[in-house]
């Protein structure tokens, strides 16, 4: 079994959450099948979780855009078959939000089923977070993807948390704090059992 870390948008903290899980779940490898832009998220994971095995991405695309658009710029045709891998005990990170297109008719939302993965939805605590979370959850449920829960970067008011849990039917598993010592903060936060039990 694997975990697919997706987000409500780009730059919401998916890589941080993936590294946090890898820190605590020692058997878990990290893999980002499609990387766009010059910055490699695997390098961040190496810093935050140096003992984690890193699986090299299938596609490294130069432009910081959706895989579909970045592939066009690089004059590459993404082959869905190359993305098919038999993997286990791996934290897989998506690119951008769940409906980011990979190729025509094929989206990030289609990857969890491809990898026998349960999803975690990562969101940034900001105005509009309820809508963004509920849309992401709806897209995953429409594809019959099992969702472990939600992780929020930043603090959230209790009434907002209750609204999200009520309407999504999911639990907010953790809040990642804003910290000048992110590595230290992550090491002090135990991964919830809902996540660690996936790898048993």
Secondary structure, DSSP 8 states (H G I E B T S, - for coil): -EEEEEESSSSSSHHHHHHHHHHH-TT-EEE-SEEESSS-HHHHHHHHSTTS-EE--SEEESSSS-HHHHHHHTT----HHHH-----SEEEEEEEETT-EEETTEEGGGHHHHTTEEEEEEEE-STTHHHHHHHHHHHHHHTT--EEEEEEES---HHHHHHHHHHH---EEEEE---S-HHHHHHHS---HHHHGGG-
